């Protein structure tokens, strides 16, 4: 089942990633920018938005690693 909105986000995020020089480990930046742009919002990603997203991911990874270490 195709999801045209998802497909548009994928294509736009990929374009942003290529424009940024294809950096490793930062797909969330391009994905958020693509979502925001397609929603008609500001296409600029603020530092606080990125920090919040990265922080939540890091927190989840730490929790998982802590659980693995315990078990």
PESUL-V255668 format. One record per residue. N is the residue number from 1. OMEGA is omega in whole degrees, 0 to 359 (none if undefined). Layout:
N_OMEGA + N_OMEGA
//
This chain:
1_182 + 2_175 + 3_186 + 4_179 + 5_179 + 6_180 + 7_178 + 8_179 + 9_180 + 10_182 + 11_181 + 12_179 + 13_178 + 14_179 + 15_179 + 16_180 + 17_178 + 18_180 + 19_180 + 20_177 + 21_178 + 22_180 + 23_180 + 24_169 + 25_181 + 26_184 + 27_182 + 28_180 + 29_182 + 30_179 + 31_180 + 32_179 + 33_180 + 34_178 + 35_182 + 36_180 + 37_180 + 38_178 + 39_179 + 40_179 + 41_178 + 42_183 + 43_179 + 44_177 + 45_179 + 46_179 + 47_180 + 48_178 + 49_180 + 50_180 + 51_179 + 52_180 + 53_180 + 54_180 + 55_180 + 56_178 + 57_179 + 58_178 + 59_178 + 60_179 + 61_179 + 62_179 + 63_179 + 64_179 + 65_178 + 66_177 + 67_179 + 68_181 + 69_180 + 70_189 + 71_none
//
